[in-house]
Amino acid sequence: NEHLGDTDGAPFGGFKHSGIGRENGCADLGTWTEMQSLKTAKAGAPNAPEAPKFPEQQPINTDYKMLINGELVDAKETFDVVNPATGKAFAKSPHCDASDVDAAVAAAKAAFPAWRDT
């Protein structure tokens, strides 16, 4: 882990999300010497925490559309999206033809001047 040399002056966590700066610093040493504890209990034991409750799984959207000029647009044709693990189709995706691409490009060109400096 010495590929970039000593970076003791970096704040804990490094530079942005790189992790650079965590090694060899005071903050790093603190994480190894900090006292921590973890309390566990056997499921069903009198003091056991309640198991987490998860919301019901939401169905996957299987009606995909094209986004052209800020609007969801149906395609003239679709194709199956297949799960490679099962070989089964789980969704339909739009099959864009040349006119769909032309419409999307025209909308992008028209919108460009308004958002290019944002």
C-alpha positions in Angstrom: 0.0 0.0 0.0 2.9 2.4 -0.5 2.4 3.0 -4.1 1.9 6.8 -3.7 4.2 7.3 -0.7 3.4 8.9 2.6 0.2 11.0 2.8 0.0 11.7 6.5 -1.4 15.2 5.8 -4.5 13.8 4.1 -7.8 13.9 6.1 -9.2 10.7 7.3 -10.9 9.0 4.4 -8.3 10.2 1.9 -8.8 12.4 -1.1 -12.4 12.3 -2.2 -13.4 8.6 -2.5 -10.0 7.3 -3.4 -9.0 6.1 0.0 -5.6 7.6 -0.5 -4.4 9.0 2.8 -5.8 6.4 5.1 -2.5 4.5 5.5 0.1 5.6 8.0 -1.8 8.5 9.4 -2.9 9.3 12.9 -6.5 8.8 11.9 -5.7 5.3 10.6 -3.9 4.4 13.8 -7.0 5.6 15.8 -9.3 3.2 13.9 -7.2 0.3 14.9 -6.8 1.3 18.6 -10.4 2.5 19.2 -12.4 0.3 21.6 -15.4 -1.3 20.0 -18.0 -3.8 21.2 -20.7 -5.9 19.5 -23.6 -7.4 21.3 -25.2 -10.5 19.8 -28.1 -12.7 20.9 -29.4 -16.0 19.6 -32.7 -15.6 17.6 -35.6 -16.3 19.9 -33.7 -15.6 23.1 -35.4 -13.4 25.7 -33.2 -10.3 25.0 -32.8 -10.9 21.2 -33.5 -7.9 19.0 -36.5 -8.1 16.8 -35.6 -9.3 13.3 -35.7 -6.5 10.7 -38.9 -6.2 8.7 -38.5 -5.5 5.0 -41.2 -3.9 2.8 -42.8 -6.1 0.3 -40.7 -6.4 -2.9 -41.9 -4.0 -5.5 -42.5 -5.5 -9.0 -39.9 -4.6 -11.6 -41.1 -2.2 -14.3 -41.4 -4.3 -17.4 -42.8 -1.6 -19.7 -39.8 0.4 -20.8 -40.2 3.3 -23.1 -38.0 5.8 -24.9 -37.3 9.2 -23.4 -37.4 11.8 -26.2 -37.7 15.5 -25.6 -38.5 14.9 -21.9 -41.4 12.6 -22.6 -41.8 8.8 -22.4 -42.6 7.5 -25.8 -43.8 4.1 -26.9 -41.8 2.3 -29.5 -43.3 0.7 -32.6 -41.5 -2.5 -31.7 -40.0 -4.1 -28.6 -37.6 -6.9 -27.8 -37.3 -9.2 -24.8 -34.8 -8.5 -22.1 -33.6 -12.0 -21.0 -32.1 -13.0 -17.7 -28.9 -14.9 -18.6 -29.1 -17.0 -15.5 -32.5 -18.4 -16.3 -32.9 -17.8 -20.0 -36.4 -16.3 -19.4 -37.6 -12.9 -20.5 -38.4 -10.5 -17.7 -39.0 -7.3 -19.5 -39.7 -5.6 -22.9 -37.3 -2.9 -24.2 -38.1 -0.5 -27.0 -36.5 -1.2 -30.4 -35.7 2.2 -31.8 -35.8 2.7 -35.5 -34.1 5.5 -37.5 -37.1 7.9 -37.0 -36.9 7.5 -33.2 -33.2 8.2 -33.3 -33.7 11.2 -35.5 -36.4 12.6 -33.2 -34.1 12.1 -30.1 -31.1 13.8 -31.9 -33.3 16.7 -33.0 -34.6 17.2 -29.4 -31.1 17.1 -28.0 -29.8 19.7 -30.5 -32.8 21.9 -29.7 -32.2 21.6 -25.9 -28.4 22.0 -26.1 -28.1 25.9 -26.1 -30.3 26.1 -23.0 -28.3 23.6 -20.8 -24.7 23.8 -22.2 -23.6 26.4 -19.7 -25.4 24.9 -16.7 
